[in-house]
Amino acid sequence: MNLRRALVIAGAAAGCGIPLSASAQTELPPPEGVQLLFRSPLPLELRIEADFTALRGDRAEENDERPARLVLSGEGDDAPAFDVELRTRGHFRLQSNVCGFPPLRLDVPRRRMEGTPFEDQDKLKIVTHCRDTPGWDRHALREYLAYRIYNRLTDASLQVRLARITWVDTGGAEPLERWAFLIEDEDALAERLGGTWFPEDDGPVDPARIGDDDALRVDLFQYLVGNTDYSIYGLHNVVVLMPAEGRGIPVPYDFDWTGLVNAPYSVPDPSLGIDDVRERVYRGLCRPRMEYDAAYRRFLDQRDGIEALIRDVPGLEADDRTDLLEFLEPVWDMLDNPDRARRAIERSCR
């Protein structure tokens, strides 16, 4: 290994200049086979230069990639820089009346990224701030935490990496420095778990093809974070991994409509009979032969680690941390009370 490669990898392990937090010192080890970018819980420090004035106008479902420059700005004066491409992505948040700053996909030159945190990467989703007004990146931080909570519950989950990004608009607008996060590519997840994705065009998915324990874990997690905007069997904000043997494993994503994130634009489906996304509704199917108590205990075993994530994630104001801890507390209390859990979960199933 040459000196430059060693220094860059050391920078990745150190979070590219952002100090180690208490939670980073008590993290679970990364899943086996996860790529370098997602092995560290420490934030990256990046600068991305592009014509964001033009990108803000790319609001179709499919848009061409635009040239950009990625700078690993935490690496000092001689920061490595790479020619990359960006394009807008998404559906709801892609609408200009919802988010002034669109969600993005980063396309990096895989062959040139060796020795950097982006080694072996190709295309990555970036979850960004929705609007330029200061404070809007708090919702990105909250959604990052939703992914990290699910990471603690299972390795069959999309890994994420927090980043402090300076967005430099070559179109003339003032630079912005905001929190964002990168999401593991779905194909990389399938490769490390050894399976293939259930084709969306073949949906809906027969519930009998989904593992009961895996489905219950997703349903309990969605209840914990206050999410009704998903469907395992309808493949809505969920993908299903089909392993070589056994039943499918649902993998949830896209948590901006959860009560945990509490984005200003999020509203519940009127058919659910609730007025606010912070009102919880259990959406799981009934599973009379399931060992619910064991599932509840697995969640409770992760409570301390999840609360540590919330207390120590960079960027959140103290009021946000308190709000998140208080939002989760009623579910922890319910899961620790068998009678209340039966009423809220087992007798409320579909």
Residue pairs with C-beta under 8 A, 6 or more apart in sequence:
2 115
4 115
5 114
5 115
7 75
8 72
8 75
8 80
8 115
8 116
8 117
9 36
9 115
11 17
11 72
11 74
11 75
11 117
12 36
12 37
12 40
12 44
12 116
12 117
13 40
13 42
14 20
14 42
15 24
15 40
15 42
15 43
15 44
15 45
15 74
16 42
16 43
16 44
16 45
16 46
16 72
16 73
16 74
16 75
16 117
17 45
17 74
17 75
18 42
18 43
18 44
18 45
18 74
18 164
18 314
20 42
21 42
21 312
21 313
21 314
22 308
22 311
22 312
23 41
23 308
23 309
23 311
23 312
23 313
24 40
24 41
24 42
24 312
26 305
26 308
27 41
28 151
28 152
28 305
30 38
30 39
30 40
30 159
31 155
31 159
31 192
32 155
32 192
33 191
33 192
34 159
34 184
34 192
35 119
35 120
35 121
35 184
35 188
36 117
36 119
36 120
37 117
37 118
37 119
37 121
37 124
37 161
37 182
37 184
38 159
38 160
38 161
38 184
40 117
40 161
41 162
42 162
43 161
43 162
43 163
43 164
43 314
44 72
44 74
44 117
44 161
44 162
44 163
44 164
44 182
45 72
45 73
45 74
45 163
45 164
46 70
46 71
46 72
46 73
46 74
46 163
46 164
46 165
46 166
47 70
47 71
47 73
47 79
47 165
47 166
47 168
48 68
48 69
48 70
48 71
48 84
48 86
48 106
48 165
48 166
48 167
48 168
49 68
49 69
49 71
49 168
49 170
50 66
50 67
50 68
50 69
50 86
50 168
50 169
50 170
51 66
51 169
51 170
51 171
52 101
52 167
52 169
52 170
52 171
52 173
53 169
53 171
53 172
53 173
54 66
54 171
55 66
55 86
55 87
55 88
55 102
55 104
56 96
56 100
56 101
56 102
58 64
58 66
58 87
58 88
58 102
59 88
59 94
59 95
59 96
59 102
61 91
61 94
63 87
63 88
64 87
65 85
65 86
65 87
65 107
66 85
66 86
66 87
67 83
67 84
67 85
68 83
68 84
68 85
68 86
68 106
69 81
69 82
69 83
69 84
70 81
70 82
70 84
70 106
70 108
70 118
71 79
71 80
71 81
71 82
72 79
72 80
72 81
72 116
72 117
73 79
73 166
80 116
82 108
82 109
82 112
82 113
82 116
82 118
83 109
84 106
84 107
84 108
84 109
85 106
85 107
86 104
86 105
86 106
86 107
87 104
87 105
87 107
88 94
88 102
88 103
88 104
88 105
89 102
89 103
89 104
89 105
89 125
90 102
90 103
92 98
92 265
93 99
93 102
93 103
93 130
93 256
94 102
94 103
96 102
98 130
98 265
99 130
99 131
100 130
100 131
100 132
101 128
101 129
101 130
101 131
101 132
101 167
102 128
103 125
103 126
103 127
103 128
104 125
104 126
104 128
105 123
105 124
105 125
105 126
106 123
106 124
106 125
106 126
106 182
107 122
107 123
108 118
108 121
108 122
108 123
108 124
110 120
110 121
110 122
113 119
113 120
113 121
117 161
121 185
122 185
123 185
124 182
124 183
124 185
125 182
125 183
126 163
126 165
126 180
126 181
126 182
126 183
127 140
127 143
127 144
127 180
127 181
127 182
127 183
128 137
128 140
128 165
128 178
128 180
129 136
129 137
129 139
129 140
129 176
129 178
129 179
129 180
130 136
130 139
130 140
130 263
130 265
132 176
136 178
137 178
137 179
137 180
137 315
138 179
138 315
138 316
138 317
138 320
139 256
139 261
139 262
139 263
140 178
140 179
140 180
140 181
141 162
141 179
141 313
141 315
141 316
141 320
142 260
142 261
142 262
142 316
142 320
142 324
143 181
143 255
143 256
143 258
143 261
144 160
144 162
144 179
144 181
144 313
145 260
145 309
145 310
145 313
145 324
146 225
146 255
146 258
146 260
146 261
147 157
147 158
147 159
147 160
147 181
147 183
147 253
147 255
148 160
148 309
148 313
149 221
149 224
149 225
149 306
149 309
150 157
150 221
150 252
151 157
151 159
151 160
152 302
152 305
152 306
152 309
153 217
153 221
153 298
153 299
153 302
154 214
154 217
155 193
156 189
156 193
156 214
156 241
156 249
156 251
157 189
157 251
157 252
158 183
158 184
158 186
158 189
158 251
158 253
159 183
159 184
159 189
160 181
160 182
160 183
160 184
161 181
161 182
162 179
162 180
162 181
162 313
162 314
163 179
163 180
163 181
163 182
164 177
164 178
164 179
164 180
164 314
164 315
165 177
165 178
165 179
165 180
166 175
166 176
166 177
167 175
167 176
167 177
167 178
168 175
169 175
169 176
179 314
179 315
183 253
186 197
186 239
186 251
189 241
189 251
190 196
190 197
190 241
193 241
193 243
193 249
194 243
194 244
195 241
195 242
195 243
195 244
195 249
196 241
196 242
197 239
197 240
197 241
197 242
198 205
198 209
198 235
198 239
198 240
198 241
198 242
198 248
200 235
203 233
203 234
203 235
204 233
204 234
204 235
205 232
205 233
205 234
205 235
205 240
205 248
206 233
207 215
207 232
207 233
207 285
208 247
209 240
209 242
209 247
209 248
210 232
210 233
210 240
210 247
210 248
210 249
210 250
211 246
211 247
211 248
211 249
212 287
212 289
212 290
213 290
213 295
214 247
214 248
214 249
214 250
215 232
215 250
215 284
215 285
215 287
216 284
216 287
216 290
216 292
216 295
217 295
217 298
218 230
218 232
218 238
218 250
218 252
219 232
219 282
219 283
219 284
219 285
220 284
220 295
220 296
220 299
220 345
221 252
221 299
222 228
222 230
222 252
222 258
222 283
223 280
223 281
223 282
223 283
223 284
223 331
223 344
223 345
224 299
224 328
224 331
225 255
225 258
225 259
225 260
226 258
226 259
226 260
226 277
226 278
226 279
226 280
226 327
227 252
227 255
227 257
227 258
227 259
227 260
228 257
228 268
228 269
228 272
228 274
228 277
228 281
228 283
229 236
229 237
229 254
229 257
229 258
229 266
229 268
229 269
230 236
230 237
230 238
230 252
230 283
231 237
231 238
231 283
232 238
232 240
232 250
237 252
237 253
237 254
238 250
238 251
238 252
238 253
239 250
239 251
239 253
240 248
240 249
240 250
240 251
241 248
241 249
241 250
241 251
242 248
243 249
255 261
256 263
256 266
257 263
257 266
257 277
258 266
258 277
259 276
259 277
259 278
259 279
259 280
259 327
260 324
260 327
260 328
262 277
262 278
266 277
267 277
268 274
268 275
268 276
268 277
268 279
272 281
273 281
274 281
278 327
280 331
281 348
282 344
282 345
282 348
282 349
283 350
284 345
284 349
284 350
285 349
285 350
286 346
286 349
286 350
287 349
292 341
292 342
292 345
292 346
293 338
293 341
296 335
296 336
296 341
299 335
300 332
300 335
300 336
303 332
306 328
307 325
307 328
310 316
310 321
310 324
310 325
310 328
311 321
311 325
316 324
333 340
334 340
334 341
334 344
335 341
